[in-house]
Amino acid sequence: MATIVPLKITEDGVTGALGNCAGGGDEFTNSGVEFIRIYNGNASTRTVTVTAQTTNYYLPRYGKLTKSNTTKTVANGETILLGPFRPNTWNDANDRVQITYDAVTDLKIEVLYLEQK
């Protein structure tokens, strides 16, 4: 498992590059404003899963709700964005979001955020 450091999006753009997805999964510290960008350079479709940490919760207006993991397929040559991730649902005990993949060959990732003022 690799810990990814989120990159700040500024007027000048983002300094950094897509990195390789880790075979055991990836994680990042989440404040609720981060997005995941995934690129699949492989000929095969890949599946990305973001694990929900709190699956049952209650909202007064809606009652008891169940949150599922987010699962997204990424076709060859496709780039996807996922997020943002509400901390009370997605953060683990270390305030990190957990991401896993069905395969990682030619699968690239970066985590981006916009500064909130």
N, C-alpha and C positions, 0 to 999 in steps of 0.2 A: 504494500500500500504506500502510495506517495501522497505527501501533503503539498498542495498547490497554493502558492501565494497569489491572491487576487491582484490583478493589474488595474490601475486607475485610468479611466478614460478622461482625457483632457482635450482642450482646444487644439493642442499640437498632435493629438493622436495617442496611440498606445505604443509604448516601448516594450518590446518583448515579442515572443513568438509562440505559436502553438507548440506544445510539448507532447511527447508520446504518452498515451494512456498506460497506466500500470496494470499488469496482469492480475494483481490482487485487489484492484480497485484504487480509487483516489478519494481524497477528502480535502476540504478547505474550511477555514474559519469563516463563519457566516454571521453577518450583522443584519441581514434582511434586504440588502440592496444589490447583492451579487447575482450575476448571470453566468451560466456555463455555455461556452461555445465549443461544439464538437464538429470535427471534420472527418469524414470517412473517405480515405483514399484507396480502400480495398475494393476489389471487384464484387465482394459479397456484402450483403446487407448486414449491419451490426445493430445490436440492441443495447441501449443504455438504460440503466435503472438508477433512479435516485430514491433512496430509502426514507420513507416517512418514519419518524421516531415516535410520534404520538399519533396513534391510529384511532383512538376514540376520544371525543371531546364533546362538550355541550355548549351550545349557543342559545341564549334565552329565546331569540326570535324563531329559531329553526329546530330546537330540541337537540337530541342526541345525534351526532354525526360520526361517520367513519371515514377516515382518510386513507387512501391507498397509496402505495408506492407510485411514482411517476415512471412509466416505461415508454420509451420512444425508439422507434426503428429509424436507422439512418442509412439511406441508400448510397450506393457508390457515387462519389463525387459530390455528395450533399453536405451542406453545413447547416446545423441547427443551433438554436439558442433556447435554453431552458432557464426559468427563473422569473422573478426573484423568489426566494424561499423564506417564508415566515419562520423566524427562529423557534417559536413555540411548537411548531409542527415538525420541522426538519432537523433541528440541531440535536446532536447527541449530547452526552454528559460533558464533552469537551468543547461544546459550542461549534461543532463541525458537521458539515453535510457529507454524507457517505454516498459514493457513486460506484457502481459496478458495471461490468460489460460482459457480453457473451463471448467476445473475442477482442483482442486489441491490435492485431496486425494492421498497420497503416491507419490506425485510429488516433486522432490528435485532439488535444483539449487545451483550453485556457479558461480562466475564471476572470471576469471583468466586473468593474463596478463604476458607478458615477458618484462623485463626492456629493454628499447631501449637506446643504447649508441651511 
